[in-house]
């Protein structure tokens, strides 16, 4: 069984990008509170506390991004699922899903790219796109699950248009938003995938260089050992030859004197 490890995100640049996106979401949430302040504070319990839950869910989403789970696929899926849940809470209770929801989904997709292989990344991106379309449909139909409007109000000029023309304009804007968000998701997948591929290539190159240095050191040690053995054999042969010559020389000299 793989050991669960909670590690910091491997790329600070992506972490800073997440913080920038979540900071924009915070500012947008405060702007919504200011815009809807009579609406929020005149609601009965628990509706008037929805904004606090929205800010809390965004804050929790930012905090859990400081550590990512590795080693357990089930925990990783639960981690991404909870991120989706926090994003849905923020948009359902905070309203204006067209403004903050896509940004929260992009943050979730970035984290999924850091945790999953390509198959998992594409699945999370598709689920994010379906979630975005669901919020667009809810906004278009003016459905308010908790009494909070999910879409931004239409300009007054549009209300002077005929009903059929007004609906066609809304449908066109919704389709354009869906196309743009799909393009952004593809761009994020390719960008983060390229960054991860480059990082993996650098790791493999560093590992190959380390192995090459180890192999060169091993060859150098073997060459040194072989040179020492050669010198030892030469010394052994020369010393042995000298000793043999010295042992034979007295015998030959005695033999000559005897004759």
Residue pairs with C-beta under 8 A, 6 or more apart in sequence:
2 71
2 72
3 71
4 69
4 70
4 71
4 72
4 75
5 69
5 70
5 71
6 67
6 68
6 69
6 70
7 67
7 68
7 70
8 15
8 66
8 67
8 68
9 15
9 65
9 66
9 68
9 114
10 114
10 199
11 114
11 195
11 199
13 195
14 110
14 114
14 192
14 195
15 65
15 66
17 110
18 62
18 65
18 107
18 110
18 111
19 62
21 103
21 106
21 107
22 58
22 61
22 62
22 103
22 107
24 103
25 58
25 90
25 100
25 103
25 104
26 55
26 58
28 96
28 99
28 100
29 51
29 54
29 55
29 58
29 90
29 94
29 100
32 51
32 94
32 95
32 96
32 99
33 40
33 51
36 95
40 47
40 48
40 50
40 51
41 48
42 48
43 50
43 147
47 146
47 147
50 93
50 94
50 146
50 148
51 93
51 94
53 89
53 93
54 89
54 90
54 93
54 94
57 86
57 87
57 89
57 90
57 93
58 86
58 90
58 104
60 86
61 83
61 86
61 87
61 90
61 104
61 107
64 79
64 82
64 83
65 107
65 111
68 79
68 111
68 114
68 115
69 75
69 76
69 79
69 115
70 76
70 115
76 115
76 116
79 111
79 115
80 108
80 111
80 112
80 115
80 116
80 124
83 107
83 108
83 111
84 108
84 127
84 128
84 131
86 104
87 101
87 104
87 105
87 107
87 108
87 131
88 131
90 100
90 101
90 104
91 97
91 100
91 101
91 104
91 135
91 150
92 145
92 146
92 148
92 150
93 146
93 148
94 100
94 148
95 148
95 149
95 150
96 149
96 150
96 151
96 152
97 135
97 136
97 138
97 139
97 150
97 151
98 135
98 136
98 139
98 150
98 151
98 152
98 177
99 152
101 131
101 132
101 135
102 132
102 181
102 184
105 128
105 131
105 132
105 185
106 128
106 184
106 185
106 188
108 124
108 128
109 121
109 124
109 125
109 128
109 185
109 188
109 189
110 188
110 192
112 120
112 121
112 124
112 125
113 121
113 188
113 189
113 192
113 193
113 196
114 192
114 196
116 123
116 124
118 193
121 189
121 192
121 193
122 189
125 185
125 186
125 188
125 189
128 185
129 178
129 181
129 182
129 185
132 178
132 181
133 178
135 150
136 174
136 177
136 178
138 145
138 150
138 151
139 149
139 150
139 151
140 151
140 170
140 171
140 174
142 149
142 151
143 150
144 150
154 166
154 170
158 166
158 169
159 166
161 169
